[in-house]
Amino acid sequence: MNLKWEILKSEQLFNDLWFKVRKDICKTPQGKIVDPYYVYEFPTWVTCFALTEDNKVVMELQYRHAIGETCWEIPGGCVDDTDDNLEFAIKRELLEETGYEFESFEYLGKTCANPSTNNNWMHMFLARGGKKTADQSLDENEEIHVELMDLEVFKEKFRNNEFIQSMHVTCMLYALMKLGELKV
């Protein structure tokens, strides 16, 4: 069954470094014209559930201005044009944000924050065997507090709904399943 819309016209309304907005005029397979349809364009993202060599979860505490709250998150960020591939991007993000390097990486899949309006994917990883090898090398506007969290403490916070970044929670779920720590 073909449900894909045809784009009849597309207009860029806003174009900034990390965010673009376009307005499309679309035609559905049934012939209905959808005008306007707004699409938010973001870069590709990567995130990682990262474990140190002694099985601690590498967590970050950051202030998120849009909701006015300080939140627990896992490391991640945008894939840069200079990144060779997705694994290179998450390795770079981990080192920049946390100062940790890891022995192994496992791809967990991809997810989209809101496929009705957002055009990008977030690729999820599980990293193991982390060692602190450097100081943080943060972007100009980043202020990230890194904390190593015992896996049992992490799971208790998870059960208590203390992690609110939904795309990170998705990665956490897949990682916990992969680790055999979540029964479905």
Beta strands, then each sheet from edge to edge (+ up, - down):
strand 1: 6-15
strand 2: 20-27
strand 3: 33-41
strand 4: 45-52
strand 5: 56-64
strand 6: 69-73
strand 7: 76-78
strand 8: 100-101
strand 9: 104-111
strand 10: 122-132
strand 11: 145-150
sheet 1: 1+ 2- 3+
sheet 2: 7+ 4- 10- 8+
sheet 3: 7+ 4- 10- 9+
sheet 4: 6+ 5- 11+
end
